[in-house]
């Protein structure tokens, strides 16, 4: 070793208040690494991210092994700069770890898999030959496996799980365990109360019909969720305390309205990408950003920045057929979450020219579940009233 200098590899400082763990090391001690080479995968309940090498050299020390908790700023390992090894980088790559699953390696003939990828391939019984790797040099990453499984097109190897008496044991993955922990924590620390209103969607349906083609030309998919985000942003003016967080000594109220949208990932659970500073965006801007984040979420390409900083959350559970859900668990440490039920045609009494009339309207139940430490009934109802008014009075132009 001649004139070595040590470079520290640390957990990124910016995490969204969730517990991160080391999923897998992509390099081992003694491996040569180049600047920006992916070194280690970290996982939270929201995203999986790769930590890249901050310099070129040889990985000489790993301080946090797989499954270890990784606090922001924690030291993951060290890289030695100037160290001489008996192996070239090309040879190290060629001798990288492999997995034997009774088949050829996937990712364009690349049979090198991290421990995390090995576990995922075995858990889901997936043939790696069917997966196109997106990592450096076509390497298959854990995100590639997760996306492939979520797509429903998994080509399986011989089953290795056993089913006895019609019961199959499915191990928890880290995302499911993290979601479970967060849900339990939320209902434990926050008293949940839910208020329910009805909402007539006729106005936004008419606006969408009139303008959808124009939005398509601008590259935006004009979904109902975009309207819900815009209306929720407007409702914050009626009850600003909804856009807040509880602390033991104060309530922290935000000017920026950063709205997270629950996005289902099939059997993998859900994730909440965040549209930042909604109060500064038009309906078009919201629709564009929403489409971008939804595509990234379902392609397992979200970054930490995409899920960070949320101040309020929308759960559009009606897209899967639910009329009403209560309580929808608050995304801690936020103070409230909006639920949107399925839109269905219902007979309602409407006043027209001073006369009661019976009409068929597209109606949905909308609910606001609050942290009762932060919000009371009058704020909750004021917010829902403003939300419903924004939806029902949406101008067609």
The 8 nearest C-alpha neighbors of each residue, nearest first, counted from 0:
[[1, 82, 83, 3, 2, 81, 84, 79],
 [0, 2, 3, 82, 81, 83, 80, 4],
 [3, 1, 81, 4, 0, 82, 80, 79],
 [4, 2, 81, 80, 1, 82, 79, 0],
 [3, 5, 80, 79, 2, 6, 81, 78],
 [4, 6, 79, 78, 80, 77, 7, 3],
 [7, 5, 78, 77, 79, 8, 4, 54],
 [6, 8, 77, 76, 9, 78, 5, 74],
 [9, 7, 76, 75, 77, 74, 6, 53],
 [8, 10, 74, 75, 73, 72, 11, 7],
 [9, 11, 72, 73, 71, 12, 74, 75],
 [12, 10, 13, 71, 72, 9, 14, 50],
 [11, 13, 71, 72, 14, 10, 70, 9],
 [14, 12, 11, 71, 15, 303, 304, 307],
 [13, 15, 16, 12, 71, 17, 303, 11],
 [16, 14, 307, 17, 13, 308, 306, 303],
 [17, 15, 14, 18, 13, 307, 332, 19],
 [18, 16, 15, 19, 43, 14, 44, 45],
 [17, 19, 43, 20, 16, 68, 70, 69],
 [18, 20, 43, 69, 42, 68, 17, 41],
 [21, 19, 68, 69, 67, 42, 66, 41],
 [22, 20, 41, 65, 66, 67, 23, 40],
 [21, 23, 41, 40, 65, 42, 66, 20],
 [24, 22, 65, 40, 115, 21, 39, 114],
 [23, 25, 39, 26, 38, 40, 27, 113],
 [24, 26, 38, 39, 113, 23, 37, 27],
 [27, 25, 24, 38, 30, 28, 39, 58],
 [26, 28, 30, 29, 58, 24, 25, 61],
 [27, 29, 58, 59, 30, 60, 61, 26],
 [28, 30, 58, 59, 57, 27, 31, 84],
 [31, 29, 28, 27, 57, 58, 26, 32],
 [30, 32, 57, 88, 56, 58, 29, 33],
 [33, 31, 56, 55, 57, 36, 30, 34],
 [32, 34, 55, 36, 35, 54, 56, 52],
 [33, 35, 54, 55, 52, 36, 53, 32],
 [36, 34, 52, 51, 53, 37, 33, 54],
 [35, 37, 52, 51, 33, 34, 38, 32],
 [38, 36, 51, 50, 49, 52, 39, 35],
 [39, 37, 25, 51, 26, 50, 52, 24],
 [38, 40, 24, 25, 50, 49, 23, 37],
 [39, 41, 49, 22, 23, 48, 21, 50],
 [42, 40, 21, 22, 48, 20, 47, 49],
 [41, 43, 47, 19, 20, 22, 46, 21],
 [44, 42, 19, 45, 46, 18, 17, 47],
 [43, 45, 174, 177, 178, 46, 42, 173],
 [46, 44, 43, 270, 306, 47, 271, 174],
 [47, 45, 43, 42, 44, 48, 301, 302],
 [46, 48, 42, 41, 43, 40, 49, 45],
 [49, 47, 41, 40, 46, 42, 50, 302],
 [48, 50, 40, 39, 37, 51, 41, 38],
 [51, 49, 39, 38, 37, 40, 48, 52],
 [52, 50, 37, 35, 36, 38, 49, 53],
 [51, 53, 35, 36, 54, 34, 38, 37],
 [54, 52, 34, 35, 51, 8, 55, 6],
 [55, 53, 34, 52, 33, 56, 35, 6],
 [56, 54, 33, 34, 32, 80, 57, 52],
 [55, 57, 80, 79, 32, 31, 78, 81],
 [58, 56, 31, 79, 78, 30, 32, 59],
 [59, 57, 78, 28, 29, 30, 60, 77],
 [58, 60, 28, 78, 29, 57, 77, 79],
 [61, 59, 77, 76, 28, 58, 62, 78],
 [62, 60, 76, 63, 75, 77, 64, 28],
 [61, 63, 76, 75, 60, 64, 74, 77],
 [64, 62, 75, 67, 61, 65, 76, 21],
 [63, 65, 67, 62, 66, 21, 61, 24],
 [64, 66, 21, 23, 22, 67, 63, 24],
 [67, 65, 21, 20, 22, 64, 68, 23],
 [68, 66, 20, 21, 65, 64, 63, 69],
 [67, 69, 20, 19, 70, 66, 21, 18],
 [70, 68, 20, 19, 73, 67, 21, 71],
 [69, 71, 73, 72, 68, 19, 10, 18],
 [72, 70, 12, 10, 73, 11, 69, 14],
 [71, 73, 10, 12, 9, 11, 70, 74],
 [74, 72, 10, 70, 9, 71, 69, 75],
 [75, 73, 9, 76, 8, 72, 10, 62],
 [76, 74, 9, 63, 62, 8, 73, 61],
 [77, 75, 61, 62, 8, 60, 74, 7],
 [76, 78, 7, 60, 6, 8, 59, 58],
 [79, 77, 58, 6, 57, 59, 5, 56],
 [78, 80, 5, 57, 56, 4, 82, 59],
 [81, 79, 56, 4, 3, 82, 5, 78],
 [80, 82, 3, 2, 1, 56, 83, 79],
 [83, 81, 0, 80, 3, 79, 1, 84],
 [84, 82, 0, 81, 85, 1, 57, 86],
 [85, 83, 86, 82, 87, 29, 57, 0],
 [84, 86, 87, 83, 90, 29, 88, 91],
 [85, 87, 84, 90, 91, 88, 89, 31],
 [86, 88, 90, 89, 91, 85, 84, 31],
 [89, 87, 91, 90, 31, 92, 86, 32],
 [88, 90, 92, 87, 91, 93, 86, 94],
 [91, 89, 93, 87, 92, 88, 86, 94],
 [92, 90, 88, 94, 93, 89, 95, 87],
 [93, 91, 95, 89, 90, 94, 88, 30],
 [92, 94, 90, 91, 95, 89, 88, 111],
 [95, 93, 91, 92, 90, 96, 97, 89],
 [94, 96, 92, 93, 111, 91, 97, 112],
 [97, 95, 111, 112, 94, 98, 113, 110],
 [98, 96, 111, 110, 112, 95, 99, 113],
 [97, 99, 100, 112, 117, 110, 111, 96],
 [100, 98, 101, 97, 102, 103, 104, 110],
 [101, 99, 102, 98, 156, 103, 126, 121],
 [100, 102, 99, 103, 156, 98, 157, 104],
 [103, 101, 100, 104, 99, 126, 128, 127],
 [102, 104, 105, 128, 108, 110, 101, 127],
 [105, 103, 110, 108, 109, 128, 127, 102],
 [128, 106, 104, 127, 108, 107, 109, 130],
 [105, 107, 131, 132, 109, 108, 130, 137],
 [106, 108, 109, 105, 137, 131, 128, 132],
 [107, 109, 105, 104, 106, 110, 103, 128],
 [110, 108, 106, 104, 107, 111, 105, 138],
 [109, 111, 104, 97, 108, 105, 112, 98],
 [112, 110, 97, 96, 109, 95, 113, 98],
 [113, 111, 97, 116, 117, 96, 110, 114],
 [112, 114, 116, 115, 25, 117, 23, 24],
 [115, 113, 117, 116, 23, 118, 112, 24],
 [114, 116, 118, 113, 23, 117, 22, 119],
 [117, 115, 141, 119, 113, 118, 114, 112],
 [118, 116, 114, 120, 115, 119, 112, 121],
 [117, 119, 115, 121, 116, 120, 122, 114],
 [120, 118, 122, 116, 121, 117, 123, 115],
 [121, 119, 125, 117, 123, 118, 124, 122],
 [120, 122, 124, 118, 119, 123, 117, 125],
 [123, 121, 119, 120, 124, 118, 125, 170],
 [122, 124, 125, 120, 121, 119, 148, 155],
 [125, 123, 121, 155, 156, 120, 122, 158],
 [126, 124, 155, 120, 123, 154, 156, 153],
 [125, 127, 155, 128, 156, 154, 129, 124],
 [128, 126, 105, 129, 130, 104, 125, 106],
 [105, 127, 129, 126, 130, 104, 106, 103],
 [128, 130, 127, 126, 105, 154, 131, 106],
 [131, 129, 127, 128, 106, 105, 132, 147],
 [132, 130, 106, 133, 129, 139, 107, 105],
 [131, 133, 139, 137, 106, 138, 134, 130],
 [134, 132, 137, 138, 139, 131, 135, 143],
 [135, 133, 138, 137, 132, 139, 140, 136],
 [134, 136, 137, 138, 133, 36, 37, 132],
 [135, 137, 138, 134, 133, 132, 109, 139],
 [136, 138, 132, 134, 133, 135, 106, 139],
 [137, 139, 134, 132, 136, 135, 106, 133],
 [140, 138, 132, 134, 106, 143, 133, 137],
 [141, 139, 143, 142, 134, 138, 116, 132],
 [140, 142, 116, 144, 143, 145, 115, 139],
 [141, 143, 145, 140, 144, 146, 299, 47],
 [144, 142, 140, 146, 141, 145, 139, 147],
 [143, 145, 147, 141, 142, 146, 148, 140],
 [146, 144, 142, 148, 147, 143, 149, 141],
 [147, 145, 149, 143, 148, 144, 299, 298],
 [148, 146, 144, 150, 145, 149, 143, 153],
 [147, 149, 145, 150, 146, 153, 151, 144],
 [150, 148, 146, 151, 147, 145, 265, 264],
 [151, 149, 147, 148, 152, 146, 153, 297],
 [150, 152, 149, 148, 153, 147, 146, 154],
 [151, 153, 150, 154, 147, 148, 149, 129],
 [154, 152, 148, 151, 155, 125, 147, 150],
 [155, 153, 126, 125, 152, 129, 156, 124],
 [154, 156, 125, 124, 126, 153, 157, 123],
 [157, 155, 124, 126, 125, 158, 154, 100],
 [156, 158, 159, 155, 124, 125, 101, 100],
 [159, 157, 160, 124, 156, 155, 161, 123],
 [158, 160, 157, 161, 124, 121, 122, 156],
 [161, 159, 158, 162, 168, 167, 122, 169],
 [160, 162, 159, 163, 167, 168, 158, 166],
 [161, 163, 167, 166, 165, 164, 160, 168],
 [164, 162, 165, 166, 161, 167, 168, 160],
 [163, 165, 166, 162, 167, 161, 168, 160],
 [164, 166, 163, 162, 167, 161, 168, 160],
 [167, 165, 162, 163, 164, 168, 161, 169],
 [168, 166, 162, 169, 165, 161, 163, 160],
 [167, 169, 170, 166, 162, 161, 160, 163],
 [170, 168, 167, 171, 160, 122, 172, 166],
 [171, 169, 172, 168, 122, 173, 175, 167],
 [172, 170, 175, 176, 169, 173, 174, 168],
 [171, 173, 175, 174, 176, 170, 267, 177],
 [172, 174, 176, 175, 177, 171, 44, 43],
 [175, 173, 44, 177, 176, 172, 178, 43],
 [174, 176, 178, 177, 173, 172, 179, 171],
 [177, 175, 179, 173, 174, 178, 180, 171],
 [176, 178, 44, 174, 180, 179, 175, 173],
 [177, 179, 175, 181, 180, 176, 182, 44],
 [180, 178, 176, 182, 177, 181, 175, 183],
 [179, 181, 177, 183, 178, 182, 184, 176],
 [180, 182, 184, 178, 183, 179, 185, 177],
 [183, 181, 185, 179, 184, 180, 178, 186],
 [184, 182, 180, 185, 181, 186, 187, 179],
 [183, 185, 187, 181, 182, 186, 180, 188],
 [186, 184, 182, 187, 183, 188, 189, 331],
 [185, 187, 189, 183, 184, 188, 182, 190],
 [186, 188, 184, 185, 189, 183, 190, 182],
 [187, 189, 185, 186, 184, 190, 183, 331],
 [188, 190, 186, 370, 185, 187, 191, 372],
 [191, 189, 371, 370, 192, 186, 188, 372],
 [190, 192, 370, 369, 189, 371, 368, 193],
 [191, 193, 369, 368, 371, 190, 370, 194],
 [194, 192, 368, 367, 326, 369, 366, 195],
 [193, 195, 367, 366, 368, 192, 196, 379],
 [196, 194, 366, 365, 193, 367, 364, 197],
 [195, 197, 365, 364, 366, 198, 194, 383],
 [198, 196, 364, 363, 365, 362, 199, 195],
 [197, 199, 363, 362, 387, 364, 200, 196],
 [198, 200, 362, 201, 361, 391, 360, 363],
 [199, 201, 361, 202, 203, 362, 204, 391],
 [202, 200, 204, 199, 203, 361, 205, 360],
 [203, 201, 205, 204, 393, 391, 200, 206],
 [202, 204, 206, 205, 200, 201, 207, 393],
 [203, 205, 207, 201, 202, 206, 200, 208],
 [206, 204, 208, 202, 203, 207, 201, 209],
 [207, 205, 395, 203, 209, 208, 204, 210],
 [206, 208, 204, 211, 210, 209, 205, 203],
 [207, 209, 205, 206, 210, 211, 204, 212],
 [208, 210, 206, 207, 211, 205, 395, 212],
 [211, 209, 207, 213, 212, 208, 206, 214],
 [212, 210, 214, 207, 213, 208, 221, 215],
 [211, 213, 215, 214, 210, 216, 209, 208],
 [212, 214, 216, 215, 210, 211, 217, 209],
 [215, 213, 217, 211, 219, 216, 212, 210],
 [214, 216, 218, 212, 219, 217, 213, 220],
 [217, 215, 213, 214, 218, 212, 219, 211],
 [218, 216, 214, 215, 219, 213, 283, 287],
 [217, 219, 215, 216, 214, 220, 287, 213],
 [220, 218, 287, 215, 214, 286, 217, 221],
 [219, 221, 222, 215, 286, 290, 214, 218],
 [220, 222, 286, 219, 211, 214, 225, 223],
 [223, 221, 224, 225, 220, 286, 226, 207],
 [224, 222, 226, 225, 227, 221, 203, 204],
 [223, 225, 227, 222, 226, 228, 315, 221],
 [224, 226, 228, 286, 223, 227, 222, 285],
 [227, 225, 229, 223, 224, 228, 230, 282],
 [226, 228, 224, 230, 225, 229, 231, 223],
 [227, 229, 231, 225, 226, 230, 232, 224],
 [228, 230, 226, 232, 227, 231, 225, 233],
 [231, 229, 233, 227, 232, 386, 389, 228],
 [232, 230, 234, 228, 233, 229, 386, 227],
 [231, 233, 229, 230, 234, 235, 278, 228],
 [232, 234, 230, 231, 235, 236, 229, 386],
 [235, 233, 385, 231, 386, 236, 237, 382],
 [234, 236, 239, 238, 237, 233, 232, 231],
 [237, 235, 234, 238, 239, 233, 232, 382],
 [236, 238, 235, 234, 382, 239, 381, 385],
 [239, 237, 235, 382, 240, 236, 378, 241],
 [240, 238, 235, 241, 236, 242, 237, 252],
 [239, 241, 242, 238, 243, 252, 374, 373],
 [242, 240, 239, 243, 238, 334, 335, 235],
 [243, 241, 240, 239, 310, 253, 252, 311],
 [242, 244, 252, 251, 240, 241, 253, 334],
 [245, 243, 333, 251, 334, 332, 250, 252],
 [244, 246, 250, 251, 373, 249, 247, 332],
 [247, 245, 249, 248, 250, 244, 251, 332],
 [246, 248, 249, 245, 250, 244, 372, 251],
 [247, 249, 246, 250, 245, 251, 244, 373],
 [248, 250, 246, 247, 251, 245, 244, 252],
 [251, 249, 245, 246, 244, 252, 243, 373],
 [250, 252, 244, 243, 249, 245, 253, 246],
 [253, 251, 243, 242, 240, 250, 244, 254],
 [254, 252, 255, 243, 242, 251, 256, 310],
 [253, 255, 256, 252, 242, 239, 276, 278],
 [256, 254, 276, 253, 257, 278, 277, 275],
 [255, 257, 276, 277, 278, 258, 310, 254],
 [256, 258, 275, 309, 310, 276, 274, 255],
 [259, 257, 311, 274, 312, 273, 309, 256],
 [258, 260, 273, 312, 272, 271, 309, 274],
 [261, 259, 313, 271, 312, 272, 262, 314],
 [260, 262, 271, 314, 270, 313, 269, 259],
 [263, 261, 270, 269, 271, 260, 264, 293],
 [262, 264, 269, 265, 268, 261, 270, 267],
 [265, 263, 269, 267, 268, 266, 297, 262],
 [264, 266, 267, 263, 268, 149, 269, 150],
 [265, 267, 268, 264, 149, 263, 269, 148],
 [266, 268, 264, 265, 269, 175, 149, 174],
 [269, 267, 264, 266, 265, 263, 175, 270],
 [270, 268, 263, 264, 262, 261, 267, 271],
 [269, 271, 262, 45, 261, 272, 263, 268],
 [270, 272, 261, 260, 259, 262, 306, 273],
 [273, 271, 306, 259, 305, 260, 292, 270],
 [274, 272, 259, 306, 258, 309, 305, 275],
 [275, 273, 258, 257, 259, 277, 288, 276],
 [274, 276, 257, 277, 273, 258, 256, 309],
 [277, 275, 255, 256, 257, 278, 279, 274],
 [276, 278, 280, 279, 256, 275, 257, 232],
 [277, 279, 276, 280, 256, 232, 255, 233],
 [280, 278, 277, 276, 281, 255, 256, 275],
 [281, 279, 277, 284, 278, 285, 282, 276],
 [280, 282, 284, 283, 285, 279, 229, 277],
 [281, 283, 285, 284, 286, 229, 280, 225],
 [284, 282, 286, 281, 285, 287, 219, 214],
 [285, 283, 281, 287, 280, 282, 286, 288],
 [284, 286, 282, 288, 283, 287, 289, 225],
 [285, 287, 289, 283, 225, 284, 288, 219],
 [288, 286, 219, 284, 290, 285, 289, 283],
 [287, 289, 291, 285, 290, 286, 292, 284],
 [288, 290, 286, 292, 291, 287, 285, 293],
 [291, 289, 293, 287, 288, 292, 286, 294],
 [290, 292, 288, 294, 289, 293, 287, 295],
 [291, 293, 295, 289, 294, 290, 296, 288],
 [292, 294, 296, 290, 295, 291, 289, 297],
 [295, 293, 297, 291, 292, 296, 298, 290],
 [296, 294, 300, 292, 298, 301, 293, 297],
 [297, 295, 299, 293, 298, 294, 301, 300],
 [296, 298, 294, 299, 295, 293, 264, 146],
 [297, 299, 295, 296, 300, 146, 294, 301],
 [300, 298, 296, 297, 146, 301, 295, 142],
 [301, 299, 295, 298, 296, 302, 297, 142],
 [302, 300, 295, 296, 299, 305, 46, 303],
 [301, 303, 305, 304, 46, 300, 48, 306],
 [302, 304, 305, 306, 307, 46, 301, 14],
 [303, 305, 307, 302, 306, 301, 308, 13],
 [306, 304, 302, 303, 272, 307, 273, 301],
 [307, 305, 272, 273, 304, 303, 271, 308],
 [306, 308, 15, 304, 305, 309, 303, 273],
 [309, 307, 310, 257, 306, 15, 273, 275],
 [308, 310, 257, 258, 259, 311, 273, 307],
 [309, 311, 257, 333, 242, 258, 256, 243],
 [312, 310, 258, 309, 333, 242, 259, 336],
 [311, 313, 259, 336, 258, 260, 337, 314],
 [314, 312, 337, 260, 336, 338, 315, 259],
 [313, 315, 338, 261, 316, 337, 260, 339],
 [316, 314, 339, 317, 338, 313, 318, 340],
 [317, 315, 318, 314, 340, 321, 319, 339],
 [341, 316, 318, 340, 321, 320, 319, 315],
 [317, 319, 316, 320, 341, 315, 321, 340],
 [320, 318, 317, 321, 316, 341, 315, 340],
 [321, 319, 317, 318, 341, 322, 316, 340],
 [320, 322, 317, 341, 323, 340, 316, 319],
 [323, 321, 340, 341, 317, 320, 364, 324],
 [322, 324, 340, 321, 364, 325, 339, 317],
 [325, 323, 326, 327, 322, 321, 338, 340],
 [326, 324, 327, 193, 323, 368, 366, 328],
 [325, 327, 328, 324, 193, 368, 191, 192],
 [326, 328, 325, 324, 329, 368, 338, 336],
 [327, 329, 326, 330, 182, 185, 186, 336],
 [330, 328, 336, 331, 335, 327, 185, 333],
 [329, 331, 333, 332, 328, 312, 185, 336],
 [332, 330, 333, 329, 185, 334, 181, 184],
 [331, 333, 244, 330, 334, 245, 329, 185],
 [334, 332, 331, 244, 330, 310, 335, 311],
 [333, 335, 370, 244, 369, 243, 241, 373],
 [336, 334, 369, 368, 329, 333, 370, 241],
 [335, 337, 312, 368, 329, 313, 367, 311],
 [338, 336, 367, 313, 366, 314, 312, 368],
 [337, 339, 314, 366, 365, 315, 313, 367],
 [340, 338, 315, 365, 317, 316, 364, 314],
 [341, 339, 317, 322, 364, 323, 363, 321],
 [317, 340, 342, 322, 320, 321, 363, 318],
 [343, 341, 363, 362, 361, 340, 344, 317],
 [344, 342, 361, 362, 345, 341, 363, 360],
 [343, 345, 361, 360, 362, 359, 342, 346],
 [346, 344, 359, 360, 347, 343, 362, 361],
 [345, 347, 359, 358, 360, 357, 344, 348],
 [346, 348, 358, 357, 345, 359, 349, 360],
 [347, 349, 357, 356, 355, 358, 350, 346],
 [350, 348, 356, 355, 357, 351, 347, 358],
 [349, 351, 355, 354, 353, 356, 352, 348],
 [350, 352, 354, 353, 349, 355, 356, 348],
 [353, 351, 354, 350, 355, 356, 349, 348],
 [352, 354, 351, 350, 355, 356, 349, 348],
 [353, 355, 351, 350, 352, 356, 349, 348],
 [356, 354, 350, 349, 348, 351, 353, 357],
 [357, 355, 349, 348, 350, 358, 354, 351],
 [356, 358, 348, 347, 349, 346, 355, 359],
 [359, 357, 347, 346, 360, 356, 348, 349],
 [358, 360, 346, 345, 344, 347, 361, 357],
 [359, 361, 344, 345, 362, 358, 346, 199],
 [362, 360, 344, 343, 200, 199, 342, 201],
 [363, 361, 199, 342, 343, 198, 360, 344],
 [364, 362, 342, 198, 340, 197, 341, 365],
 [363, 365, 197, 340, 196, 198, 339, 323],
 [366, 364, 339, 196, 338, 195, 197, 340],
 [367, 365, 195, 338, 194, 337, 196, 368],
 [366, 368, 337, 194, 193, 336, 369, 338],
 [367, 369, 193, 336, 192, 335, 326, 191],
 [370, 368, 335, 192, 191, 371, 334, 367],
 [369, 371, 334, 191, 372, 189, 190, 373],
 [372, 370, 374, 373, 190, 369, 375, 191],
 [371, 373, 370, 374, 190, 189, 245, 375],
 [374, 372, 371, 370, 245, 334, 375, 250],
 [375, 373, 371, 372, 370, 378, 369, 379],
 [374, 376, 378, 377, 371, 379, 373, 372],
 [375, 377, 379, 378, 380, 374, 194, 381],
 [376, 378, 380, 379, 375, 381, 374, 382],
 [379, 377, 381, 376, 380, 375, 238, 382],
 [380, 378, 376, 382, 377, 381, 375, 383],
 [379, 381, 383, 377, 382, 378, 384, 376],
 [382, 380, 378, 384, 379, 383, 377, 385],
 [381, 383, 385, 379, 380, 238, 234, 384],
 [384, 382, 386, 380, 385, 381, 387, 379],
 [385, 383, 381, 387, 386, 382, 380, 388],
 [386, 384, 234, 388, 382, 383, 387, 389],
 [385, 387, 383, 234, 389, 230, 388, 384],
 [386, 388, 390, 384, 389, 385, 198, 391],
 [387, 389, 385, 391, 386, 390, 392, 384],
 [390, 388, 386, 387, 392, 230, 391, 393],
 [391, 389, 387, 393, 388, 392, 230, 386],
 [390, 392, 388, 202, 389, 393, 199, 387],
 [393, 391, 389, 390, 388, 394, 202, 387],
 [392, 394, 390, 202, 391, 389, 203, 395],
 [395, 393, 396, 392, 202, 206, 203, 391],
 [394, 396, 206, 205, 393, 202, 209, 203],
 [395, 394, 206, 209, 210, 393, 205, 207]]
